[in-house]
Amino acid sequence: NGAKDNIQKDTSVATGNDNIDKSKETNVDLDDFKINGKEDSYSATIAGLNTKKGYARFFFQKFSGIRTLAKVKKNSTVNYESHVENGKLNVVILDSKDNIIEVLETNTEETIELNYSNTSEYIIKVIGDEAYKGDVIIEIR
């Protein structure tokens, strides 16, 4: 699996938010995308989003762009898992003012506590750049 081989360190601040953890590795150059909580713009082949209360699974054959996966209330715990065969993909968590507060890496599992004091709701988005054969699973508690 060569997806991890193309990872570059993100040294930029994508939305002017100094709270981004710049030590996180990103596959996608976040500066190439207009990231906000309101708009989605993407192209996908053989893709779908399965959702139910507290759960979202996004799967695709090919994916480029930005798609909202879930809106999450403050003081929630998010379990995250992603698998991508090739290409670039990250998941970002935005606060209610469209600041990126978390960048989640590809081909990992992670648990995130969402309890920042400056927001009451979070938006979870997937961002892809020619990502191929993948899925993202979000479980919210």
C-alpha positions as CSV (number, residue, x, y, z in Angstrom):
1,N,0.0,0.0,0.0
2,G,1.7,3.2,-1.2
3,A,-0.8,5.7,0.1
4,K,1.4,6.6,3.1
5,D,4.4,7.1,0.9
6,N,3.0,10.3,-0.6
7,I,2.4,12.1,2.7
8,Q,3.7,15.6,3.1
9,K,3.9,17.6,6.3
10,D,1.3,20.5,6.4
11,T,3.2,23.6,7.2
12,S,0.5,26.1,6.2
13,V,-2.5,27.3,8.0
14,A,-5.4,26.5,5.7
15,T,-8.1,28.9,7.1
16,G,-6.0,31.3,9.1
17,N,-6.6,29.3,12.2
18,D,-3.4,29.1,14.4
19,N,-5.0,26.2,16.4
20,I,-4.3,23.6,13.6
21,D,-1.9,20.9,14.8
22,K,0.8,21.4,12.2
23,S,2.6,18.2,13.3
24,K,-0.2,16.1,11.7
25,E,0.6,14.7,8.3
26,T,-1.7,15.6,5.5
27,N,-2.1,13.9,2.2
28,V,-4.1,16.7,0.7
29,D,-2.8,20.2,0.2
30,L,-5.5,22.0,2.1
31,D,-4.7,25.3,0.5
32,D,-6.1,23.9,-2.8
33,F,-9.6,23.7,-1.4
34,K,-12.2,26.2,-0.2
35,I,-13.0,24.7,3.1
36,N,-16.1,25.9,5.0
37,G,-19.1,24.5,6.8
38,K,-21.6,25.4,4.2
39,E,-20.5,24.2,0.7
40,D,-19.6,20.9,-0.7
41,S,-18.0,20.4,-4.1
42,Y,-16.8,17.0,-5.3
43,S,-16.8,14.4,-8.0
44,A,-17.1,10.8,-7.2
45,T,-17.4,7.4,-9.0
46,I,-19.3,4.5,-7.4
47,A,-19.6,6.4,-4.1
48,G,-22.1,6.5,-1.2
49,L,-22.7,7.9,2.2
50,N,-24.5,5.6,4.8
51,T,-25.7,7.4,7.9
52,K,-27.7,6.6,10.9
53,K,-27.8,8.2,14.4
54,G,-24.2,8.4,15.6
55,Y,-22.7,6.8,12.5
56,A,-21.5,7.7,9.0
57,R,-19.7,5.7,6.4
58,F,-18.5,7.2,3.2
59,F,-17.1,4.8,0.5
60,F,-15.9,5.5,-3.0
61,Q,-14.1,4.1,-6.0
62,K,-12.8,7.5,-7.0
63,F,-13.1,10.8,-5.1
64,S,-11.9,14.4,-5.5
65,G,-13.2,17.4,-3.7
66,I,-15.0,18.2,-0.4
67,R,-18.0,16.4,1.1
68,T,-19.7,16.8,4.5
69,L,-19.9,13.6,6.5
70,A,-21.6,14.7,9.8
71,K,-22.4,17.5,12.2
72,V,-21.5,16.8,15.7
73,K,-22.4,18.5,19.0
74,K,-19.9,19.8,21.6
75,N,-18.6,17.3,24.2
76,S,-18.8,14.4,21.8
77,T,-16.3,11.6,21.2
78,V,-15.6,10.7,17.6
79,N,-14.1,7.3,16.6
80,Y,-12.5,7.6,13.2
81,E,-11.2,5.0,10.8
82,S,-10.1,5.4,7.1
83,H,-8.7,3.2,4.4
84,V,-7.5,4.5,1.0
85,E,-5.8,2.3,-1.6
86,N,-4.2,5.2,-3.5
87,G,-4.4,9.0,-3.9
88,K,-4.7,11.7,-1.3
89,L,-7.4,12.0,1.4
90,N,-7.9,13.6,4.7
91,V,-10.8,14.3,7.1
92,V,-11.0,17.7,8.8
93,I,-13.1,18.8,11.7
94,L,-14.3,22.4,11.6
95,D,-15.7,24.5,14.4
96,S,-18.9,26.7,13.9
97,K,-16.7,29.5,12.5
98,D,-15.2,27.3,9.8
99,N,-11.8,27.0,11.5
100,I,-10.1,23.7,11.1
101,I,-9.5,22.3,14.5
102,E,-8.4,18.7,13.6
103,V,-6.8,17.1,10.5
104,L,-7.2,13.4,10.6
105,E,-4.7,11.2,8.7
106,T,-5.4,8.6,6.1
107,N,-5.2,4.8,6.8
108,T,-5.5,5.2,10.5
109,E,-7.8,4.8,13.5
110,E,-8.2,7.6,16.0
111,T,-10.5,8.8,18.8
112,I,-11.1,12.5,19.2
113,E,-12.7,14.3,22.1
114,L,-14.6,17.4,20.8
115,N,-14.8,19.7,23.8
116,Y,-13.3,23.0,22.6
117,S,-14.9,25.9,24.4
118,N,-15.4,28.3,21.5
119,T,-18.0,26.3,19.6
120,S,-21.2,24.3,20.1
121,E,-21.2,22.3,16.9
122,Y,-18.5,20.7,14.7
123,I,-18.6,19.8,11.0
124,I,-16.7,16.7,9.8
125,K,-15.7,16.8,6.1
126,V,-13.7,14.5,3.9
127,I,-11.3,16.1,1.4
128,G,-9.9,14.0,-1.5
129,D,-7.5,14.6,-4.3
130,E,-7.7,11.7,-6.8
131,A,-8.4,9.3,-4.0
132,Y,-9.0,5.7,-5.2
133,K,-10.8,2.8,-3.5
134,G,-11.5,4.0,0.0
135,D,-13.8,4.4,2.9
136,V,-14.1,6.6,6.0
137,I,-16.1,5.5,9.1
138,I,-17.2,8.0,11.8
139,E,-18.8,6.8,15.0
140,I,-20.1,9.5,17.4
141,R,-20.7,9.1,21.1
